[in-house]
Amino acid sequence: MATRPRKVRRKPIRISYEEFRNSVDADACCAGSAGDSTTALATMVAREIEDRRPAAALEDLLSQGEGMPVHGVWHHALVGEVLLVCLRNAGYPISEELIDEVVDRGRQMPGGSCGFLGACGALASAGSAYAILLGSTPVATEARERLLEFSAKLAERLAEVGGSRCCKKSSYVALEVARPALAGIGLELPSEEFEGRCRFFADNETCDLDDCVYFARAR
């Protein structure tokens, strides 16, 4: 009589946040050691932006840092900050206190949150800016509902774009989705073309190249 093979109980794959940080080069990890200092510098420089086009402004800002890793927690603060600064430049009453607030919220998002929490920091940064503009809080009703709808659109677009982790890709998604959402609450920003505009692909070892809608194919 043949014996039945024993079932092998497979343990779920687990890796802790610390294990992840320690298993990759610091510059390649969202939670790299340079994160805090780079975020502080980038968010300070972002205050001086004069452009009204968020994607163009963010590209110019992130191109200034020589040797800056393509991925990093600074995106968690910068995306929302750039949106608010560009709105201020467009003539809307955006105070320094509001800009401080969006940066503070972004700095609370841990590195690697996209893969560990299912909440991309760059998207959350745009969500923070939108929440501030709506006056959303945990006990709000209509504003909170609109914020959650916006957050769902952000996540849906990033999942649709798909591919590997890329902070620049996430930033483009955030700004692309944010413009019509802001227009829906009476805050207009200039139109920008997003497809094929990425200038950072050469620095990204895990770039999806032609599989990414933002990859600069023949520009």
C-alpha angles and dihedrals in degrees: 000000000000117000119232115244113253117249112246112222106221117211114225115254108258132180123171125224091251092048090053093049092049096045098060136051110275093238091052094053124083087226094051120154092253092059100098097044094044091048091050093051096043095048090049093051091046090067088070096057111129098182125103093206110089099199094047091045093050092048092051091047096049092045091061096068107086110216093006110156114249091233126050150129092260088083087065090066103026101059094060092039093053090050092053094043091050090049089051089051089051089060102263119137100256111158129207087247091061091049090049089052096052090049092049092051092048093052089060092064109096123229114263092027091137092064100030102039104020088239116110112216095219090053091046088053091058088045090053091053091049091047091052092050091048094044089236121174134167089265096045119107116196095024092049091049091052090047092052090048090052092047090051091053090050093052092044092053093048091049089048092052087047127166132106129339110286124160092200091053090050091049092052090049091050094050094041092054094039098061098066091039091055091046087055090064094044100266110123125195127179118276116255133191111235106176112098096358103116114124097178102069095102090063095050113086091191097046114148090218110189091009090067119081091215096052112121099237106174105350 
